């Protein structure tokens, strides 16, 4: 299975190797888990293959792996006719930015597919509910977009925003964001105005400033208490 995916048909699994033929382990494992009977595969299983008798067939480097012999090529000069429509999956969060700035590849190339289900399969690896955008391939090529076939897929380094069609981002998205910010910054509501006959206590107007010191008595209170007791003792009885 590793040989078939990495050496013969990475496109069949929605995988796009980089310029050196490497595929990220995480992308490879996601492709495995989409196949019936291969959902149990983990990184440890691939490591066992790399330690076994077939280890010379593959080369692993950090988080990437490739087949030593590859029967596919990335031919950017292929002038085969393009389909009328290609699909590009994007994450919901990236949807507004893509409609405004276009699509740009991160790593190798953008993976475009003439098959809607394959495009959804690729998109669900990053977002459970991706947004599918439509690329009129011939029109995009006339405007200078580089699009070339790669097996069942079509690859491109970038697609201009004027070459992208599809659902528009929600119009109320900026409004929702503003409402959230206002809600966070909204001060605590003031207290209700006092009704007649009520008043507020102002600690600054307290006639006894020593009341502020909780648990402490003012200096000299013992002397004052003694004077009061002496005065009572010396006072003649009536």
N, C-alpha and C positions, 0 to 999 in steps of 0.2 A: 504493500500500500504506500509506503514512504517513497519507494522508487517511482511508482506511477504518478504520485502527486508532484514530487519535486523534479523528476527527470523528464516526464512526458506531458502531463496535463494540469499544471497549476490553475490554468484558466477555468477548467471544468469545476473547480471548487471555489471560484471567486478569489483566487490568490494572485497577487502581482509581485513577483520577485524584484529585488532591486537590481541595479546595473551589474552586480557581481553574481547574481543568481541566488542570493540568500533570501530566505523567508523567515519572518519573526516566529519564534516558537509559539507565542500567544495566538497569532493568527492561524498557524498550522493546527493547533489544538482545537480552536473554535471550528475549523473546517472538519476535523475529525468528529467532533461532537454533534455535528449536523447530519452525520451519516449513520443510518441504521446499522447496528452491530459494531460500531466503533466508538460509542459514547463513553466507554470505560477507559479510553486511552488517556494516560497522564504523561507528564514529562519524564517520569521515572521509566516508563515503558520504552520511550525513545532512547533514553540513556542506555538501557539494556541492549538495544540494537547496536548502538555505537560502541559497545564493549564486546560484542559478539563477533562471529565470523564475517559478518557483512559490514564491519566498520569502515572498510576501505571504500565503500560505495558512497559515503557521505562525509561531509566536513562541517563541523560545528565550531562556532566562534561566538562566545558570550551568549547573547540572547537570540542568535540566528543559526540557521542550518541550511545547507544546500546539498544537491547531488553533485558528485564529482563529474559525471557525464550528463550533459543536458541535451535533450533533443528538441528544444524550442529556442527561438531567438526573439529578441526585442528589435524589430526592424522599423525604425521611425520613418524610413523612406518608402515604405510599402504604399503603393497607390491603388490598392484594390478599392472598388466602389464601396461607399458607405451606406448604411441603412438610412431610411428616412428619419427615424426617431431613435434616440438613445436615452436611457434613464440613468440618472445620477442620484444616489441616496445621500441625504445630509441629516445631521442631527437637528432636532427641533430648536435647540438653543442657537445653532449656527444658521438657521434658516433666514432670519432677517439680514444678517451680514452678507450671506451669499447672494441674496437677491440684489443687494446694493453694490457689492464689490466683485462678485463673480466667484468662480471656483479655482482654487490653487492647490496643487499637489503638495503633500507633506511626505517626504521620504522619496518615493519613486514617481509613480504616475497615478492620475485619477483613474479609477476603474469604472468604465461606462458599459452598460449592457443593453442590447436590444430586447432582452427578455425582462419583463417586469418582475417576475418572481425571483430571478437571480439578483436583480438590483436590490430587492427587499431583503434577500438573504444576506447580501453583503452589508447592507445598512443596519440590520439588526445586531450585528456584531459590536456596534458602538451605541445604538439606541434601540430600545424595544419597539418604538413606534417612529421610525424614520420618516422624513418627508421625501417623497419622490419628485424630482425635478426632471423636466423634459428638455432634451438638447436636440434641436433640428440639425443633424450632423452636416448636411450639405451647406446649409446657410452659415453655420459656424465656420466651416472650412473656407468659404468665400471671404469671410471677415478675418482670415488669417490664423484661425485655430489649427493647431497640429493635432490630428486625430488619426491613429493608425490601428490596424487590427492586431489582436493577440489571442489567437484561438477563437473562443466564443465571445471574448470580451473585446472592447475597444479602449485604448489608452490615450490619455492627453495630459500634458503638463499643466494646462490652465484653460479655463473657459470664461470668456468675457460675460459680464452681466446681461448685455443686450442679446446674448445667444441662449439665454436661459428662460424657459417658460415653466409655469406651474402655479400652484396655489400661492396667493399672496400671504405674507405674514399677518397675524391678527392686528387690526388697526388700533385696538384698544390696549395693545401691549405697553406702549409708552405711558398711557394714562394710568394703567394699573401700577406701574413702577412709581409714578409721581404720587399716587394715592398712598402707597406703602411708605414712601419717604415722609410725606406730610403726617401720616399717622404716627410715625416714630418720633417726629419732632414736635408734635402737638403738645403744648404745655398742659399741665394739670388744670382742670377747670377751677375757676375761682369759687369761693364759698358763697352761698346765697346771701344777699344783702340783709342786714339785721332788721328785725321787725321792731315797731315801737315798744319801748319798755325793756329792751335788751341792751347789753353793752359787752364789749370785749375787754378782757384783762390784759393790761400792758405791763409786762415785767419791768420795763424801764422806769415806770412811775411808782414802783413799790417804795413806800416810806421807810421801810426797814431794809437797807442795803445788805445787812448781814444775813438776810434770809436766803440769799443766793448760794451761800456756802453750805451745802447740804451736810448735815451731821456735825458741823463745826459751830461753836459758840464764839461770839465776838470777844475780843480781848478786854479784860477788866471786869468780866461779869462776876467773878468770885468776890472781888473787892466790893462791888455794889451790893452783892447779897449780904456780906458781913455788916455793912453799914446799916442796912435795913433791919437786920436782926438786933444789932446793938441799940438802935433807936427804939425798938419795941420793948427791949429789956429795961431801958432807962426811963421809960414813960411811966409816970405815977398812975396808980390804980384809981379809978373814980368810984 
